Amino acid sequence: MDVKLVKLVTGEVVLGDYDEVTQQLCEVVNIQTVPSGNNQFQLALIPYGYPYEPTFVAKIEEKHFLYVYSKCPDELKNKYLEIKSNIKIAPASSLNSMVGGAGSDSGIIV
């Protein structure tokens, strides 16, 4: 599984599994910013095509990519995997808090 963060020619920033054989981004989610007050925001991961296609069925061909980010942040990747699998992934900061470190809230809405 190769999770990629991509900017499309439409200006949208999306996340999905990249299939090298078909050269498509599969099971695509749209990343939207949501204001949360005091000049802060959260990120919402929404199935591409929502509300008409509320599941993860969208596929986008590589020819529609404007830019492929060199690295997808781990928090985004983990949240993406969580919503696809319904399995909660503990962030590293959470694991650190179990042994005396400081935990953090990611600010990502799923």
N, C-alpha and C positions, 0 to 999 in steps of 0.2 A: 504494500500500500504506500503510495507516494502522494501525500497530502500537499497540495500546492495552493499558494495565495496568489491570485491573479487579478490584474486590472483589465477589464474588457474594453473594447473600442467604444462602448456606450458610456464609459466612465464609471461603471459599477465595479466594486471590489468584491470578489467572490472567493470561495474556498471550496475545494473538492478533491477527490481522488483522481490523479492523472493516470490515464491508461496509455502507455507508450505504443501499444499495438495499433489502437484506433486513433491515436493522437487527439483524445478528447478528455475533458474534465468531466467526471461522472459524479453523481449524487451531490449536486452543487447546492451550496447555501449562499445567500446574499448577506453581506455584512452591512448593517445599518447602524448609524450613531443615534442614540436616544439621549436627549438632554436630561440631566438628573438634578439640576439646580446648582447655584453658586459656581457658574462657569465650568461645570464638570459634565461628563457624559459617560454613558455606558455603551457597549456594543451589543447589538442584537443579531443572532444568527437565525436567519429565516429561510426556509426552503425556497429555492429559486422557482418562481412561478406562483408563489403563494398570493392570494388565497384560492386560486383556481386549481392548483396542484399542491395540496398540503403535505405531500410526502416527498421523499428525496429521490425523484426520478429524472431530474433535469440532466441533460448532457450538453456540453458546449464544445464545439470544435475548436482546435488550436488556431485556426485562421481568424478567430474572433478575439484573440488575445492581443492586447496592446502591450502589456508588460507582465512578466512573471517575476515576482519578488524572489530574491536569492534565498531567503529563509523565512519560513512561517513561524511566528512566535509560538513557543510551546504551550502557552495558555490557550491560544486560539485552537491549536491542533488538538489539545486534550478535550476542550469543550465540543469540538466537531465530532471527535470519536465518541464522546459521551452521548450526544444526541442521536447518533447513528446506531449505537449498540445498547443504549439504556443501561450502561454500566458506569457507575461513578468512578472517576479517576482522581486519586488524591494528588493534589499538587505538591511539588517539592517543599514549598513553604509550609504546607500543612504537616508534612512528615517531620520537618524541622521543629515545629511547635510541639510535637509529641516528645521530643528529646530536649526541650528547653529553648528552642528557637522561637522566632516571632512569625506568626501566620499572617496572611493578607487576604483581602477580599478582591477577587479578580475584576469585578465590574463588568463581567460578560453575562448577558441575558440569553437564556436558551428557551 
